[in-house]
Amino acid sequence: MEGPMVGEIIHLNIDPSNRREQFRRTVIKGAKIVFNDRQSTLNCRVRDMTTDGARIDLLTQQLLPHEFELQLAGTPARRCGLRWARGTFVGVRFLPDAG
């Protein structure tokens, strides 16, 4: 029986529709979208993320502001800009902290 070949190529299951230059880490974490001067919140799930953004699953289709905060349990809130929305999924990019 042959062992693994030196220099063997390992193929990752990468979705060809993923146009990101960065690796997208799959996570499923509960989170909250916070907006309206922190007066309004929506529960959501973060499905995957990179250092620059995330894909979020809302419980129902929602209209969102162009900018909001994303609060994952146990982490500081991150400012986000809405990039796209399809059904209950939205894509966001992380914005620099304001001042």
CYANA upper distance limits for C-alpha pairs under 8 A (distance plus 0.5 A):
  4 PRO  CA      8 GLU  CA      7.66
 14 ILE  CA     18 ASN  CA      8.14
 20 ARG  CA     24 ARG  CA      8.33
 22 GLN  CA     50 THR  CA      7.07
 22 GLN  CA     51 THR  CA      8.40
 23 PHE  CA     50 THR  CA      6.91
 24 ARG  CA     48 ASP  CA      6.74
 24 ARG  CA     49 MET  CA      5.92
 24 ARG  CA     50 THR  CA      5.50
 25 ARG  CA     48 ASP  CA      5.89
 25 ARG  CA     49 MET  CA      5.86
 25 ARG  CA     50 THR  CA      6.71
 26 THR  CA     47 ARG  CA      6.60
 26 THR  CA     48 ASP  CA      4.71
 26 THR  CA     49 MET  CA      7.12
 27 VAL  CA     46 VAL  CA      7.01
 27 VAL  CA     47 ARG  CA      5.63
 27 VAL  CA     48 ASP  CA      5.38
 27 VAL  CA     49 MET  CA      7.68
 28 ILE  CA     45 ARG  CA      6.73
 28 ILE  CA     46 VAL  CA      5.97
 28 ILE  CA     47 ARG  CA      5.27
 28 ILE  CA     48 ASP  CA      7.45
 29 LYS  CA     45 ARG  CA      5.88
 29 LYS  CA     46 VAL  CA      5.76
 29 LYS  CA     47 ARG  CA      7.50
 29 LYS  CA     72 LEU  CA      7.71
 30 GLY  CA     43 ASN  CA      7.94
 30 GLY  CA     44 CYS  CA      6.55
 30 GLY  CA     45 ARG  CA      5.08
 30 GLY  CA     46 VAL  CA      6.98
 30 GLY  CA     72 LEU  CA      7.04
 30 GLY  CA     73 ALA  CA      7.63
 31 ALA  CA     43 ASN  CA      6.55
 31 ALA  CA     44 CYS  CA      5.80
 31 ALA  CA     45 ARG  CA      6.04
 31 ALA  CA     46 VAL  CA      7.16
 31 ALA  CA     70 LEU  CA      7.39
 31 ALA  CA     71 GLN  CA      5.96
 31 ALA  CA     72 LEU  CA      4.96
 31 ALA  CA     73 ALA  CA      6.91
 32 LYS  CA     41 THR  CA      6.70
 32 LYS  CA     42 LEU  CA      5.95
 32 LYS  CA     43 ASN  CA      5.13
 32 LYS  CA     44 CYS  CA      6.18
 32 LYS  CA     45 ARG  CA      8.42
 32 LYS  CA     70 LEU  CA      6.33
 32 LYS  CA     71 GLN  CA      5.61
 32 LYS  CA     72 LEU  CA      7.15
 33 ILE  CA     41 THR  CA      5.87
 33 ILE  CA     42 LEU  CA      5.57
 33 ILE  CA     43 ASN  CA      6.98
 33 ILE  CA     44 CYS  CA      7.56
 33 ILE  CA     68 PHE  CA      7.21
 33 ILE  CA     69 GLU  CA      6.26
 33 ILE  CA     70 LEU  CA      5.30
 33 ILE  CA     71 GLN  CA      6.90
 34 VAL  CA     38 ARG  CA      6.10
 34 VAL  CA     39 GLN  CA      8.04
 34 VAL  CA     40 SER  CA      6.36
 34 VAL  CA     41 THR  CA      5.06
 34 VAL  CA     42 LEU  CA      7.27
 34 VAL  CA     68 PHE  CA      6.39
 34 VAL  CA     69 GLU  CA      5.50
 34 VAL  CA     70 LEU  CA      6.75
 34 VAL  CA     71 GLN  CA      7.76
 35 PHE  CA     39 GLN  CA      7.04
 35 PHE  CA     40 SER  CA      5.90
 35 PHE  CA     41 THR  CA      6.90
 35 PHE  CA     65 PRO  CA      8.07
 35 PHE  CA     67 GLU  CA      8.33
 35 PHE  CA     68 PHE  CA      5.57
 35 PHE  CA     69 GLU  CA      6.91
 36 ASN  CA     40 SER  CA      6.16
 42 LEU  CA     58 LEU  CA      8.46
 43 ASN  CA     58 LEU  CA      7.47
 43 ASN  CA     59 LEU  CA      7.77
 44 CYS  CA     56 ILE  CA      7.22
 44 CYS  CA     57 ASP  CA      6.23
 44 CYS  CA     58 LEU  CA      5.15
 44 CYS  CA     59 LEU  CA      6.77
 45 ARG  CA     56 ILE  CA      6.17
 45 ARG  CA     57 ASP  CA      5.62
 45 ARG  CA     58 LEU  CA      7.05
 46 VAL  CA     54 ALA  CA      7.36
 46 VAL  CA     55 ARG  CA      6.55
 46 VAL  CA     56 ILE  CA      5.01
 46 VAL  CA     57 ASP  CA      6.76
 47 ARG  CA     54 ALA  CA      7.96
 47 ARG  CA     55 ARG  CA      6.13
 47 ARG  CA     56 ILE  CA      6.16
 47 ARG  CA     57 ASP  CA      7.12
 48 ASP  CA     54 ALA  CA      6.18
 48 ASP  CA     55 ARG  CA      5.93
 48 ASP  CA     56 ILE  CA      7.96
 49 MET  CA     53 GLY  CA      6.18
 49 MET  CA     54 ALA  CA      4.50
 49 MET  CA     55 ARG  CA      6.76
 50 THR  CA     54 ALA  CA      6.70
 51 THR  CA     94 PHE  CA      8.48
 52 ASP  CA     93 ARG  CA      6.16
 52 ASP  CA     94 PHE  CA      5.91
 53 GLY  CA     80 CYS  CA      8.34
 53 GLY  CA     91 GLY  CA      7.89
 53 GLY  CA     92 VAL  CA      5.85
 53 GLY  CA     93 ARG  CA      4.48
 53 GLY  CA     94 PHE  CA      5.50
 54 ALA  CA     91 GLY  CA      6.36
 54 ALA  CA     92 VAL  CA      5.93
 54 ALA  CA     93 ARG  CA      7.05
 54 ALA  CA     94 PHE  CA      8.38
 55 ARG  CA     89 PHE  CA      7.37
 55 ARG  CA     90 VAL  CA      6.29
 55 ARG  CA     91 GLY  CA      5.06
 55 ARG  CA     92 VAL  CA      6.98
 56 ILE  CA     89 PHE  CA      6.07
 56 ILE  CA     90 VAL  CA      5.74
 56 ILE  CA     91 GLY  CA      6.74
 56 ILE  CA     92 VAL  CA      8.25
 57 ASP  CA     88 THR  CA      6.17
 57 ASP  CA     89 PHE  CA      5.09
 57 ASP  CA     90 VAL  CA      7.08
 58 LEU  CA     62 GLN  CA      7.99
 58 LEU  CA     88 THR  CA      5.56
 58 LEU  CA     89 PHE  CA      6.71
 58 LEU  CA     90 VAL  CA      8.31
 59 LEU  CA     88 THR  CA      7.18
 60 THR  CA     88 THR  CA      6.13
 61 GLN  CA     87 GLY  CA      6.20
 61 GLN  CA     88 THR  CA      5.08
 61 GLN  CA     89 PHE  CA      8.41
 62 GLN  CA     88 THR  CA      7.76
 64 LEU  CA     82 LEU  CA      8.42
 65 PRO  CA     82 LEU  CA      8.03
 66 HIS  CA     81 GLY  CA      6.20
 66 HIS  CA     82 LEU  CA      5.64
 67 GLU  CA     79 ARG  CA      7.66
 67 GLU  CA     80 CYS  CA      6.07
 67 GLU  CA     81 GLY  CA      5.08
 67 GLU  CA     82 LEU  CA      6.71
 68 PHE  CA     79 ARG  CA      6.36
 68 PHE  CA     80 CYS  CA      5.93
 68 PHE  CA     81 GLY  CA      7.25
 69 GLU  CA     77 ALA  CA      6.43
 69 GLU  CA     78 ARG  CA      5.84
 69 GLU  CA     79 ARG  CA      4.98
 69 GLU  CA     80 CYS  CA      6.21
 70 LEU  CA     77 ALA  CA      5.94
 70 LEU  CA     78 ARG  CA      5.70
 70 LEU  CA     79 ARG  CA      6.92
 70 LEU  CA     80 CYS  CA      7.20
 71 GLN  CA     75 THR  CA      7.50
 71 GLN  CA     76 PRO  CA      7.18
 71 GLN  CA     77 ALA  CA      4.95
 71 GLN  CA     78 ARG  CA      7.08
 72 LEU  CA     76 PRO  CA      7.92
 72 LEU  CA     77 ALA  CA      7.43
 78 ARG  CA     94 PHE  CA      7.17
 78 ARG  CA     95 LEU  CA      7.98
 78 ARG  CA     97 ASP  CA      8.08
 79 ARG  CA     94 PHE  CA      6.37
 79 ARG  CA     95 LEU  CA      5.75
 79 ARG  CA     96 PRO  CA      7.43
 79 ARG  CA     97 ASP  CA      6.96
 80 CYS  CA     92 VAL  CA      6.40
 80 CYS  CA     93 ARG  CA      6.02
 80 CYS  CA     94 PHE  CA      5.07
 80 CYS  CA     95 LEU  CA      5.81
 81 GLY  CA     92 VAL  CA      5.91
 81 GLY  CA     93 ARG  CA      5.79
 81 GLY  CA     94 PHE  CA      6.93
 81 GLY  CA     95 LEU  CA      7.00
 82 LEU  CA     90 VAL  CA      7.85
 82 LEU  CA     91 GLY  CA      6.78
 82 LEU  CA     92 VAL  CA      5.14
 82 LEU  CA     93 ARG  CA      7.17
 83 ARG  CA     90 VAL  CA      7.95
 83 ARG  CA     91 GLY  CA      5.85
 83 ARG  CA     92 VAL  CA      5.61
 83 ARG  CA     93 ARG  CA      7.13
 84 TRP  CA     90 VAL  CA      6.10
 84 TRP  CA     91 GLY  CA      5.65
 84 TRP  CA     92 VAL  CA      7.66
 85 ALA  CA     89 PHE  CA      6.32
 85 ALA  CA     90 VAL  CA      4.75
 85 ALA  CA     91 GLY  CA      6.89
 86 ARG  CA     90 VAL  CA      6.77
